[in-house]
C-alpha cells in the first residue's frame, strides 16, 4: 500500500499541490499536517507511520516535507527500513526500496542540508553586514523623540485627551501608551 504524507509549515500555506501529486502517484491514504519541519512532534506523520505495515511505502512530495536535516531524514528512513517500509520522494523520482534509490536518497538529503546551511550562512552574513553599517532589523519606531516631546507637552493639558494626541501624531492610543506609560497613569488620575 502506498501512503502519502503532505506537510505545510504555516496555516497560510495550502497543501493542494502536494495532495494532488500524492493522489496521482496512487496513494490510497494521505495524512496531512501543518507543522514546521524543524519540529520533532508531528502527530500526522506519527499516525501515518503507525498506520503502515511491512511492504508499504510512504510517499512524500519533496524531501524537505519529511525532515529538515540529513540526520533526521536518515533516522526516519532507517526506522522505515527496520519495519520493511519503503520511501518514495515524488519530485526527485526516488524510491528507497532499491539499492540505487537508497544511494541517490542519501546524496540528495546531504545536498538538501548543505543548501539550507548555505542559506543560513548568507542570511547571517547579510545581517552582520547590515549591523556593521549601523542598521538594525525590525520595524522602525512609530514615534520620534520630537513626537514624544510634543506628546508630553500636549498631555500636560488636562483638556487634551490621549486619543486627541494620538490622532494628531498619526498613531493609535495604544502606541502612545506603549511609548509613554505615564500617559495611562495620568488618564487614571484624571478619571479618579
DAMOPE-V293113 format. One record per backbone hydrogen bond with DSSP energy under -0.5 kcal/mol. CO is the residue of the C=O (numbers start at 1). NH is the residue of the N-H. Records with the same first field share a line. If there is no record, write none. Layout:
CO->NH, NH
//
This chain:
1->3, 57
2->28, 29
3->59
4->31
5->61
6->33
8->35
10->13
15->19
16->20
17->21
18->22
19->23
20->24
21->25
22->27
23->26
29->4
31->6
33->8, 35
36->39
37->68
40->42
42->46
43->47
44->48
45->49
46->50
47->51
48->52
53->56
56->86
57->3
58->88
59->5
60->90
61->91
62->65
63->66, 67
69->73
70->74
71->75
72->76
73->77
74->78
75->79
76->80
77->81
78->82
79->83
80->83, 85
81->84
84->55
86->58
87->96
88->60, 90
89->94
90->93
94->89
95->98
98->102
99->103
100->104
101->105
102->106
103->107
104->108
105->109
106->110
107->111
108->112
109->113
110->114
111->115
112->116
113->117
114->118
115->119
116->120
117->121
118->122
119->123
120->124
121->125
122->126
123->127
124->128
125->129
126->130
127->131
128->132
129->133
130->135
131->134
144->148
145->149
146->150
147->151
148->152
149->153
150->154
151->155
152->156
153->156
154->157
156->158
157->160
159->161
161->165
162->166
163->167
164->168
165->169
166->170, 171
167->170
172->175, 176
173->177
174->178
175->179
176->180
180->183, 184
181->184, 185
182->186
183->187
184->188
185->189
186->190
187->191
188->192
//
